[in-house]
Amino acid sequence: MPLYRLDQLATRELFPGFTARLVHTPRISQSFVTATAGSTFPEHQHPHEQVVVVLDGELELTVEGATHRLSPGTAYVIPPEVPHRGRAITDCRVLDVFAPTREDYR
């Protein structure tokens, strides 16, 4: 597998206020997300299992109607096809890991 320098990867806007640098392997996708305070992403679902890891800042994540406040060092696992939405409480950095690979993010 190649070596990636995150600061040299292209950014992609996932939702307004949420940009990501993406790394894909044959089995997973990693999305290194930077979010601006107050930005939101709408409720959605996908066939991928998702692990949300907050690296810096605070993120509000609502999964199946239950709201969770994630801070640095916390992780939340979202099963496939489960509705979820969120809001950046502060500027934050988040690592999202998806399995299987998000072909729609390539």
Secondary structure as GFF3:
##gff-version 3
##sequence-region A 1 106
A	DSSP	three_ten_helix	6	8	.	.	.	ID=ss1
A	DSSP	beta_strand	12	15	.	.	.	ID=ss2
A	DSSP	beta_strand	18	24	.	.	.	ID=ss3
A	DSSP	beta_strand	29	35	.	.	.	ID=ss4
A	DSSP	beta_strand	40	44	.	.	.	ID=ss5
A	DSSP	beta_strand	49	56	.	.	.	ID=ss6
A	DSSP	beta_strand	59	63	.	.	.	ID=ss7
A	DSSP	beta_strand	66	70	.	.	.	ID=ss8
A	DSSP	beta_strand	75	78	.	.	.	ID=ss9
A	DSSP	beta_strand	84	88	.	.	.	ID=ss10
A	DSSP	beta_strand	92	99	.	.	.	ID=ss11
A	DSSP	three_ten_helix	103	105	.	.	.	ID=ss12
###
